[in-house]
């Protein structure tokens, strides 16, 4: 699974998210949308994770999940035990941690932005859609 979030045109700003779920080379699902207005990119990243976890649960895929993200904060806090000091994204982090309780062990892997281009594209398309809808 790949997740990404962004806040545009600045941070905080309009937050959007994107995710893709694969089973090996086969794409099973993708999603994107509005994370919120006047939110941080971290909030959008955690929104992507929460929405992807909900979709995984809906698909019945609760074992052997690998989450890939270009957010070192998300990977560090969810998979490597980094401390959480607080921030606008805290509610979304807590939501993701609650959702994870319904899964077998999850693995988190940081990847460079270049390897997360599909999820990044979904966030950008969602942002453009939000901009069009607000006109």
Number of C-alpha atoms within 10 A of each C-alpha: 22 25 32 32 31 29 26 17 10 13 14 18 16 22 31 34 34 31 32 23 24 14 11 7 7 8 11 13 15 18 18 26 23 20 27 16 13 16 21 24 26 25 28 29 30 28 31 32 30 23 22 26 24 15 18 19 16 10 11 10 15 17 13 11 19 15 22 23 27 23 20 13 18 22 20 16 14 22 15 13 9 12 10 12 6 9 11 14 17 15 14 19 24 13 15 21 14 12 16 18 11 12 17 12 13 15 14 19 18 18 16 12 14 9 14 19 14 18 27 24 16 23 30 23 17 22 24 13 14 16 11 9 8 7 5
